[in-house]
Amino acid sequence: AERVQVVDPVALPAPVKRPVFRDKEFTSRTLILPNKRTVQVVGGLVEATDLDLLTFLRARSSFELVTE
């Protein structure tokens, strides 16, 4: 018989919360990163999904980290 492992849901790690930045100039625009990748600002917000984007957003004064 195959054994089924029961996992306590409380023991599971919380989902990773990615930093969100507010665009202080536009509610909608396309950002072009140095590696030519494009990222959309939607509703004045953009989520930093990786280190390249996080570095790009932190280096610009038109973006501020959203804190809860």
PyMOL Python script that loads the backbone (N, CA, C, O; Angstrom):
from pymol import cmd

cmd.read_pdbstr("""\
ATOM      1  N   ALA A   1       0.846  -1.186   0.000  1.00  0.00           N
ATOM      2  CA  ALA A   1       0.000   0.000   0.000  1.00  0.00           C
ATOM      3  C   ALA A   1       0.888   1.244   0.000  1.00  0.00           C
ATOM      4  O   ALA A   1       1.908   1.298   0.687  1.00  0.00           O
ATOM      5  N   GLU A   2       0.481   2.229  -0.777  1.00  0.00           N
ATOM      6  CA  GLU A   2       1.240   3.478  -0.867  1.00  0.00           C
ATOM      7  C   GLU A   2       0.902   4.368   0.320  1.00  0.00           C
ATOM      8  O   GLU A   2      -0.266   4.543   0.666  1.00  0.00           O
ATOM      9  N   ARG A   3       1.931   4.926   0.936  1.00  0.00           N
ATOM     10  CA  ARG A   3       1.706   5.809   2.085  1.00  0.00           C
ATOM     11  C   ARG A   3       1.570   7.236   1.594  1.00  0.00           C
ATOM     12  O   ARG A   3       2.321   7.678   0.725  1.00  0.00           O
ATOM     13  N   VAL A   4       0.620   7.946   2.147  1.00  0.00           N
ATOM     14  CA  VAL A   4       0.408   9.353   1.823  1.00  0.00           C
ATOM     15  C   VAL A   4       0.901  10.171   2.997  1.00  0.00           C
ATOM     16  O   VAL A   4       0.485   9.961   4.136  1.00  0.00           O
ATOM     17  N   GLN A   5       1.800  11.112   2.707  1.00  0.00           N
ATOM     18  CA  GLN A   5       2.330  11.963   3.773  1.00  0.00           C
ATOM     19  C   GLN A   5       1.382  13.145   3.972  1.00  0.00           C
ATOM     20  O   GLN A   5       1.038  13.855   3.026  1.00  0.00           O
ATOM     21  N   VAL A   6       0.974  13.335   5.209  1.00  0.00           N
ATOM     22  CA  VAL A   6       0.112  14.464   5.543  1.00  0.00           C
ATOM     23  C   VAL A   6       1.003  15.603   6.030  1.00  0.00           C
ATOM     24  O   VAL A   6       1.826  15.422   6.927  1.00  0.00           O
ATOM     25  N   VAL A   7       0.827  16.772   5.430  1.00  0.00           N
ATOM     26  CA  VAL A   7       1.640  17.937   5.798  1.00  0.00           C
ATOM     27  C   VAL A   7       0.766  18.910   6.576  1.00  0.00           C
ATOM     28  O   VAL A   7      -0.332  19.270   6.151  1.00  0.00           O
ATOM     29  N   ASP A   8       1.280  19.320   7.714  1.00  0.00           N
ATOM     30  CA  ASP A   8       0.572  20.314   8.524  1.00  0.00           C
ATOM     31  C   ASP A   8       0.634  21.657   7.796  1.00  0.00           C
ATOM     32  O   ASP A   8       1.731  22.176   7.589  1.00  0.00           O
ATOM     33  N   PRO A   9      -0.510  22.246   7.397  1.00  0.00           N
ATOM     34  CA  PRO A   9      -0.480  23.498   6.645  1.00  0.00           C
ATOM     35  C   PRO A   9       0.154  24.656   7.415  1.00  0.00           C
ATOM     36  O   PRO A   9       0.647  25.604   6.803  1.00  0.00           O
ATOM     37  N   VAL A  10       0.150  24.592   8.735  1.00  0.00           N
ATOM     38  CA  VAL A  10       0.773  25.643   9.538  1.00  0.00           C
ATOM     39  C   VAL A  10       2.297  25.606   9.369  1.00  0.00           C
ATOM     40  O   VAL A  10       2.965  26.631   9.509  1.00  0.00           O
ATOM     41  N   ALA A  11       2.833  24.439   9.073  1.00  0.00           N
ATOM     42  CA  ALA A  11       4.277  24.290   8.939  1.00  0.00           C
ATOM     43  C   ALA A  11       4.800  24.769   7.579  1.00  0.00           C
ATOM     44  O   ALA A  11       6.008  24.932   7.408  1.00  0.00           O
ATOM     45  N   LEU A  12       3.917  24.992   6.626  1.00  0.00           N
ATOM     46  CA  LEU A  12       4.348  25.437   5.303  1.00  0.00           C
ATOM     47  C   LEU A  12       4.810  26.884   5.353  1.00  0.00           C
ATOM     48  O   LEU A  12       4.217  27.695   6.064  1.00  0.00           O
ATOM     49  N   PRO A  13       5.866  27.223   4.605  1.00  0.00           N
ATOM     50  CA  PRO A  13       6.318  28.616   4.601  1.00  0.00           C
ATOM     51  C   PRO A  13       5.297  29.529   3.929  1.00  0.00           C
ATOM     52  O   PRO A  13       4.581  29.115   3.018  1.00  0.00           O
ATOM     53  N   ALA A  14       5.243  30.747   4.379  1.00  0.00           N
ATOM     54  CA  ALA A  14       4.326  31.720   3.786  1.00  0.00           C
ATOM     55  C   ALA A  14       4.792  32.029   2.368  1.00  0.00           C
ATOM     56  O   ALA A  14       5.986  31.946   2.079  1.00  0.00           O
ATOM     57  N   PRO A  15       3.860  32.386   1.478  1.00  0.00           N
ATOM     58  CA  PRO A  15       4.267  32.747   0.125  1.00  0.00           C
ATOM     59  C   PRO A  15       5.216  33.949   0.147  1.00  0.00           C
ATOM     60  O   PRO A  15       5.105  34.832   0.997  1.00  0.00           O
ATOM     61  N   VAL A  16       6.133  33.960  -0.789  1.00  0.00           N
ATOM     62  CA  VAL A  16       7.101  35.053  -0.861  1.00  0.00           C
ATOM     63  C   VAL A  16       6.373  36.330  -1.245  1.00  0.00           C
ATOM     64  O   VAL A  16       5.631  36.363  -2.227  1.00  0.00           O
ATOM     65  N   LYS A  17       6.591  37.382  -0.462  1.00  0.00           N
ATOM     66  CA  LYS A  17       5.965  38.670  -0.751  1.00  0.00           C
ATOM     67  C   LYS A  17       6.987  39.531  -1.486  1.00  0.00           C
ATOM     68  O   LYS A  17       8.029  39.887  -0.936  1.00  0.00           O
ATOM     69  N   ARG A  18       6.679  39.852  -2.715  1.00  0.00           N
ATOM     70  CA  ARG A  18       7.597  40.639  -3.524  1.00  0.00           C
ATOM     71  C   ARG A  18       7.386  42.129  -3.266  1.00  0.00           C
ATOM     72  O   ARG A  18       6.259  42.565  -3.032  1.00  0.00           O
ATOM     73  N   PRO A  19       8.463  42.909  -3.308  1.00  0.00           N
ATOM     74  CA  PRO A  19       8.332  44.354  -3.097  1.00  0.00           C
ATOM     75  C   PRO A  19       7.501  44.998  -4.209  1.00  0.00           C
ATOM     76  O   PRO A  19       7.636  44.659  -5.384  1.00  0.00           O
ATOM     77  N   VAL A  20       6.649  45.923  -3.811  1.00  0.00           N
ATOM     78  CA  VAL A  20       5.826  46.664  -4.766  1.00  0.00           C
ATOM     79  C   VAL A  20       6.245  48.127  -4.702  1.00  0.00           C
ATOM     80  O   VAL A  20       6.425  48.688  -3.621  1.00  0.00           O
ATOM     81  N   PHE A  21       6.397  48.734  -5.869  1.00  0.00           N
ATOM     82  CA  PHE A  21       6.794  50.132  -5.964  1.00  0.00           C
ATOM     83  C   PHE A  21       5.675  50.956  -6.570  1.00  0.00           C
ATOM     84  O   PHE A  21       4.953  50.485  -7.449  1.00  0.00           O
ATOM     85  N   ARG A  22       5.531  52.189  -6.099  1.00  0.00           N
ATOM     86  CA  ARG A  22       4.557  53.136  -6.643  1.00  0.00           C
ATOM     87  C   ARG A  22       5.290  54.071  -7.591  1.00  0.00           C
ATOM     88  O   ARG A  22       6.346  54.614  -7.265  1.00  0.00           O
ATOM     89  N   ASP A  23       4.709  54.244  -8.770  1.00  0.00           N
ATOM     90  CA  ASP A  23       5.249  55.182  -9.756  1.00  0.00           C
ATOM     91  C   ASP A  23       4.705  56.564  -9.401  1.00  0.00           C
ATOM     92  O   ASP A  23       3.493  56.779  -9.427  1.00  0.00           O
ATOM     93  N   LYS A  24       5.591  57.494  -9.071  1.00  0.00           N
ATOM     94  CA  LYS A  24       5.179  58.831  -8.634  1.00  0.00           C
ATOM     95  C   LYS A  24       4.858  59.757  -9.808  1.00  0.00           C
ATOM     96  O   LYS A  24       4.387  60.875  -9.600  1.00  0.00           O
ATOM     97  N   GLU A  25       5.106  59.307 -11.029  1.00  0.00           N
ATOM     98  CA  GLU A  25       4.882  60.161 -12.195  1.00  0.00           C
ATOM     99  C   GLU A  25       3.743  59.699 -13.098  1.00  0.00           C
ATOM    100  O   GLU A  25       3.027  60.526 -13.663  1.00  0.00           O
ATOM    101  N   PHE A  26       3.571  58.390 -13.238  1.00  0.00           N
ATOM    102  CA  PHE A  26       2.582  57.859 -14.172  1.00  0.00           C
ATOM    103  C   PHE A  26       1.779  56.737 -13.535  1.00  0.00           C
ATOM    104  O   PHE A  26       2.271  56.028 -12.657  1.00  0.00           O
ATOM    105  N   THR A  27       0.524  56.580 -13.987  1.00  0.00           N
ATOM    106  CA  THR A  27      -0.281  55.449 -13.528  1.00  0.00           C
ATOM    107  C   THR A  27      -0.136  54.269 -14.478  1.00  0.00           C
ATOM    108  O   THR A  27      -0.457  53.136 -14.119  1.00  0.00           O
ATOM    109  N   SER A  28       0.347  54.533 -15.688  1.00  0.00           N
ATOM    110  CA  SER A  28       0.542  53.474 -16.669  1.00  0.00           C
ATOM    111  C   SER A  28       1.699  53.848 -17.586  1.00  0.00           C
ATOM    112  O   SER A  28       1.718  54.936 -18.161  1.00  0.00           O
ATOM    113  N   ARG A  29       2.655  52.949 -17.717  1.00  0.00           N
ATOM    114  CA  ARG A  29       3.763  53.143 -18.660  1.00  0.00           C
ATOM    115  C   ARG A  29       4.530  51.843 -18.808  1.00  0.00           C
ATOM    116  O   ARG A  29       4.372  50.911 -18.019  1.00  0.00           O
ATOM    117  N   THR A  30       5.365  51.801 -19.834  1.00  0.00           N
ATOM    118  CA  THR A  30       6.219  50.654 -20.075  1.00  0.00           C
ATOM    119  C   THR A  30       7.642  51.028 -19.710  1.00  0.00           C
ATOM    120  O   THR A  30       8.187  52.005 -20.225  1.00  0.00           O
ATOM    121  N   LEU A  31       8.243  50.254 -18.824  1.00  0.00           N
ATOM    122  CA  LEU A  31       9.638  50.461 -18.442  1.00  0.00           C
ATOM    123  C   LEU A  31      10.508  49.579 -19.323  1.00  0.00           C
ATOM    124  O   LEU A  31      10.166  48.428 -19.591  1.00  0.00           O
ATOM    125  N   ILE A  32      11.623  50.116 -19.769  1.00  0.00           N
ATOM    126  CA  ILE A  32      12.576  49.337 -20.556  1.00  0.00           C
ATOM    127  C   ILE A  32      13.859  49.214 -19.738  1.00  0.00           C
ATOM    128  O   ILE A  32      14.566  50.197 -19.515  1.00  0.00           O
ATOM    129  N   LEU A  33      14.143  48.010 -19.302  1.00  0.00           N
ATOM    130  CA  LEU A  33      15.325  47.759 -18.485  1.00  0.00           C
ATOM    131  C   LEU A  33      16.577  47.736 -19.361  1.00  0.00           C
ATOM    132  O   LEU A  33      16.471  47.583 -20.578  1.00  0.00           O
ATOM    133  N   PRO A  34      17.766  47.887 -18.760  1.00  0.00           N
ATOM    134  CA  PRO A  34      19.016  47.894 -19.535  1.00  0.00           C
ATOM    135  C   PRO A  34      19.188  46.661 -20.429  1.00  0.00           C
ATOM    136  O   PRO A  34      19.823  46.748 -21.480  1.00  0.00           O
ATOM    137  N   ASN A  35      18.631  45.520 -20.024  1.00  0.00           N
ATOM    138  CA  ASN A  35      18.756  44.303 -20.836  1.00  0.00           C
ATOM    139  C   ASN A  35      17.657  44.211 -21.906  1.00  0.00           C
ATOM    140  O   ASN A  35      17.444  43.154 -22.498  1.00  0.00           O
ATOM    141  N   LYS A  36      16.966  45.330 -22.141  1.00  0.00           N
ATOM    142  CA  LYS A  36      15.900  45.464 -23.154  1.00  0.00           C
ATOM    143  C   LYS A  36      14.586  44.787 -22.769  1.00  0.00           C
ATOM    144  O   LYS A  36      13.651  44.761 -23.569  1.00  0.00           O
ATOM    145  N   ARG A  37      14.503  44.244 -21.567  1.00  0.00           N
ATOM    146  CA  ARG A  37      13.254  43.663 -21.078  1.00  0.00           C
ATOM    147  C   ARG A  37      12.267  44.776 -20.781  1.00  0.00           C
ATOM    148  O   ARG A  37      12.657  45.845 -20.312  1.00  0.00           O
ATOM    149  N   THR A  38      10.998  44.535 -21.049  1.00  0.00           N
ATOM    150  CA  THR A  38       9.974  45.536 -20.749  1.00  0.00           C
ATOM    151  C   THR A  38       9.109  45.068 -19.586  1.00  0.00           C
ATOM    152  O   THR A  38       8.829  43.880 -19.425  1.00  0.00           O
ATOM    153  N   VAL A  39       8.696  46.047 -18.779  1.00  0.00           N
ATOM    154  CA  VAL A  39       7.849  45.788 -17.614  1.00  0.00           C
ATOM    155  C   VAL A  39       6.758  46.851 -17.603  1.00  0.00           C
ATOM    156  O   VAL A  39       7.026  48.026 -17.854  1.00  0.00           O
ATOM    157  N   GLN A  40       5.538  46.441 -17.314  1.00  0.00           N
ATOM    158  CA  GLN A  40       4.406  47.358 -17.310  1.00  0.00           C
ATOM    159  C   GLN A  40       4.138  47.930 -15.917  1.00  0.00           C
ATOM    160  O   GLN A  40       4.157  47.202 -14.924  1.00  0.00           O
ATOM    161  N   VAL A  41       3.889  49.234 -15.854  1.00  0.00           N
ATOM    162  CA  VAL A  41       3.352  49.866 -14.651  1.00  0.00           C
ATOM    163  C   VAL A  41       1.842  49.883 -14.847  1.00  0.00           C
ATOM    164  O   VAL A  41       1.350  50.411 -15.845  1.00  0.00           O
ATOM    165  N   VAL A  42       1.111  49.315 -13.910  1.00  0.00           N
ATOM    166  CA  VAL A  42      -0.349  49.230 -14.013  1.00  0.00           C
ATOM    167  C   VAL A  42      -0.961  49.817 -12.750  1.00  0.00           C
ATOM    168  O   VAL A  42      -0.626  49.408 -11.639  1.00  0.00           O
ATOM    169  N   GLY A  43      -1.850  50.768 -12.925  1.00  0.00           N
ATOM    170  CA  GLY A  43      -2.485  51.390 -11.771  1.00  0.00           C
ATOM    171  C   GLY A  43      -1.492  52.105 -10.884  1.00  0.00           C
ATOM    172  O   GLY A  43      -1.713  52.244  -9.681  1.00  0.00           O
ATOM    173  N   GLY A  44      -0.390  52.564 -11.476  1.00  0.00           N
ATOM    174  CA  GLY A  44       0.629  53.278 -10.720  1.00  0.00           C
ATOM    175  C   GLY A  44       1.536  52.384  -9.897  1.00  0.00           C
ATOM    176  O   GLY A  44       2.331  52.878  -9.097  1.00  0.00           O
ATOM    177  N   LEU A  45       1.427  51.058 -10.084  1.00  0.00           N
ATOM    178  CA  LEU A  45       2.222  50.119  -9.292  1.00  0.00           C
ATOM    179  C   LEU A  45       2.976  49.143 -10.185  1.00  0.00           C
ATOM    180  O   LEU A  45       2.538  48.814 -11.287  1.00  0.00           O
ATOM    181  N   VAL A  46       4.119  48.690  -9.681  1.00  0.00           N
ATOM    182  CA  VAL A  46       4.882  47.648 -10.362  1.00  0.00           C
ATOM    183  C   VAL A  46       5.510  46.758  -9.296  1.00  0.00           C
ATOM    184  O   VAL A  46       6.056  47.243  -8.304  1.00  0.00           O
ATOM    185  N   GLU A  47       5.424  45.452  -9.516  1.00  0.00           N
ATOM    186  CA  GLU A  47       5.967  44.483  -8.563  1.00  0.00           C
ATOM    187  C   GLU A  47       7.373  44.077  -8.994  1.00  0.00           C
ATOM    188  O   GLU A  47       7.594  43.720 -10.151  1.00  0.00           O
ATOM    189  N   ALA A  48       8.312  44.132  -8.071  1.00  0.00           N
ATOM    190  CA  ALA A  48       9.692  43.728  -8.355  1.00  0.00           C
ATOM    191  C   ALA A  48       9.768  42.208  -8.292  1.00  0.00           C
ATOM    192  O   ALA A  48       9.855  41.625  -7.212  1.00  0.00           O
ATOM    193  N   THR A  49       9.736  41.577  -9.456  1.00  0.00           N
ATOM    194  CA  THR A  49       9.675  40.118  -9.525  1.00  0.00           C
ATOM    195  C   THR A  49      11.043  39.452  -9.512  1.00  0.00           C
ATOM    196  O   THR A  49      11.141  38.233  -9.368  1.00  0.00           O
ATOM    197  N   ASP A  50      12.106  40.252  -9.661  1.00  0.00           N
ATOM    198  CA  ASP A  50      13.455  39.682  -9.623  1.00  0.00           C
ATOM    199  C   ASP A  50      14.459  40.768  -9.247  1.00  0.00           C
ATOM    200  O   ASP A  50      14.106  41.941  -9.124  1.00  0.00           O
ATOM    201  N   LEU A  51      15.709  40.361  -9.067  1.00  0.00           N
ATOM    202  CA  LEU A  51      16.743  41.283  -8.598  1.00  0.00           C
ATOM    203  C   LEU A  51      17.033  42.400  -9.610  1.00  0.00           C
ATOM    204  O   LEU A  51      17.255  43.544  -9.212  1.00  0.00           O
ATOM    205  N   ASP A  52      17.033  42.083 -10.913  1.00  0.00           N
ATOM    206  CA  ASP A  52      17.283  43.111 -11.933  1.00  0.00           C
ATOM    207  C   ASP A  52      16.247  44.230 -11.862  1.00  0.00           C
ATOM    208  O   ASP A  52      16.590  45.412 -11.899  1.00  0.00           O
ATOM    209  N   LEU A  53      14.982  43.843 -11.760  1.00  0.00           N
ATOM    210  CA  LEU A  53      13.916  44.845 -11.695  1.00  0.00           C
ATOM    211  C   LEU A  53      13.973  45.611 -10.377  1.00  0.00           C
ATOM    212  O   LEU A  53      13.772  46.826 -10.365  1.00  0.00           O
ATOM    213  N   LEU A  54      14.238  44.936  -9.287  1.00  0.00           N
ATOM    214  CA  LEU A  54      14.356  45.590  -7.986  1.00  0.00           C
ATOM    215  C   LEU A  54      15.462  46.644  -8.016  1.00  0.00           C
ATOM    216  O   LEU A  54      15.269  47.758  -7.529  1.00  0.00           O
ATOM    217  N   THR A  55      16.607  46.304  -8.577  1.00  0.00           N
ATOM    218  CA  THR A  55      17.729  47.237  -8.690  1.00  0.00           C
ATOM    219  C   THR A  55      17.350  48.436  -9.552  1.00  0.00           C
ATOM    220  O   THR A  55      17.667  49.575  -9.210  1.00  0.00           O
ATOM    221  N   PHE A  56      16.676  48.183 -10.664  1.00  0.00           N
ATOM    222  CA  PHE A  56      16.235  49.238 -11.583  1.00  0.00           C
ATOM    223  C   PHE A  56      15.295  50.223 -10.871  1.00  0.00           C
ATOM    224  O   PHE A  56      15.461  51.438 -10.982  1.00  0.00           O
ATOM    225  N   LEU A  57      14.317  49.693 -10.146  1.00  0.00           N
ATOM    226  CA  LEU A  57      13.323  50.546  -9.480  1.00  0.00           C
ATOM    227  C   LEU A  57      13.941  51.343  -8.331  1.00  0.00           C
ATOM    228  O   LEU A  57      13.619  52.517  -8.146  1.00  0.00           O
ATOM    229  N   ARG A  58      14.815  50.718  -7.569  1.00  0.00           N
ATOM    230  CA  ARG A  58      15.457  51.415  -6.443  1.00  0.00           C
ATOM    231  C   ARG A  58      16.349  52.564  -6.903  1.00  0.00           C
ATOM    232  O   ARG A  58      16.540  53.535  -6.171  1.00  0.00           O
ATOM    233  N   ALA A  59      16.894  52.457  -8.115  1.00  0.00           N
ATOM    234  CA  ALA A  59      17.831  53.460  -8.621  1.00  0.00           C
ATOM    235  C   ALA A  59      17.128  54.702  -9.176  1.00  0.00           C
ATOM    236  O   ALA A  59      17.790  55.679  -9.525  1.00  0.00           O
ATOM    237  N   ARG A  60      15.793  54.674  -9.259  1.00  0.00           N
ATOM    238  CA  ARG A  60      15.066  55.791  -9.849  1.00  0.00           C
ATOM    239  C   ARG A  60      14.198  56.512  -8.829  1.00  0.00           C
ATOM    240  O   ARG A  60      13.435  55.896  -8.087  1.00  0.00           O
ATOM    241  N   SER A  61      14.334  57.828  -8.813  1.00  0.00           N
ATOM    242  CA  SER A  61      13.592  58.635  -7.833  1.00  0.00           C
ATOM    243  C   SER A  61      12.095  58.689  -8.125  1.00  0.00           C
ATOM    244  O   SER A  61      11.319  59.096  -7.260  1.00  0.00           O
ATOM    245  N   SER A  62      11.676  58.291  -9.312  1.00  0.00           N
ATOM    246  CA  SER A  62      10.249  58.332  -9.642  1.00  0.00           C
ATOM    247  C   SER A  62       9.489  57.128  -9.088  1.00  0.00           C
ATOM    248  O   SER A  62       8.277  57.016  -9.272  1.00  0.00           O
ATOM    249  N   PHE A  63      10.203  56.228  -8.411  1.00  0.00           N
ATOM    250  CA  PHE A  63       9.560  55.057  -7.797  1.00  0.00           C
ATOM    251  C   PHE A  63       9.845  55.033  -6.304  1.00  0.00           C
ATOM    252  O   PHE A  63      10.959  55.313  -5.860  1.00  0.00           O
ATOM    253  N   GLU A  64       8.807  54.689  -5.538  1.00  0.00           N
ATOM    254  CA  GLU A  64       8.994  54.544  -4.090  1.00  0.00           C
ATOM    255  C   GLU A  64       8.404  53.216  -3.648  1.00  0.00           C
ATOM    256  O   GLU A  64       7.375  52.774  -4.159  1.00  0.00           O
ATOM    257  N   LEU A  65       9.065  52.597  -2.703  1.00  0.00           N
ATOM    258  CA  LEU A  65       8.626  51.320  -2.160  1.00  0.00           C
ATOM    259  C   LEU A  65       7.319  51.538  -1.393  1.00  0.00           C
ATOM    260  O   LEU A  65       7.204  52.449  -0.573  1.00  0.00           O
ATOM    261  N   VAL A  66       6.347  50.686  -1.681  1.00  0.00           N
ATOM    262  CA  VAL A  66       5.064  50.733  -0.986  1.00  0.00           C
ATOM    263  C   VAL A  66       5.226  49.947   0.309  1.00  0.00           C
ATOM    264  O   VAL A  66       5.588  48.771   0.285  1.00  0.00           O
ATOM    265  N   THR A  67       4.958  50.598   1.437  1.00  0.00           N
ATOM    266  CA  THR A  67       5.015  49.901   2.714  1.00  0.00           C
ATOM    267  C   THR A  67       3.611  49.837   3.295  1.00  0.00           C
ATOM    268  O   THR A  67       2.820  50.772   3.170  1.00  0.00           O
ATOM    269  N   GLU A  68       3.326  48.717   3.928  1.00  0.00           N
ATOM    270  CA  GLU A  68       1.977  48.522   4.475  1.00  0.00           C
ATOM    271  C   GLU A  68       1.890  49.013   5.896  1.00  0.00           C
ATOM    272  O   GLU A  68       0.829  48.928   6.515  1.00  0.00           O
TER     273      GLU A  68
END
""", "prot")
cmd.dss("prot")
cmd.show_as("cartoon", "prot")
cmd.util.cbc("prot")
cmd.orient("prot")
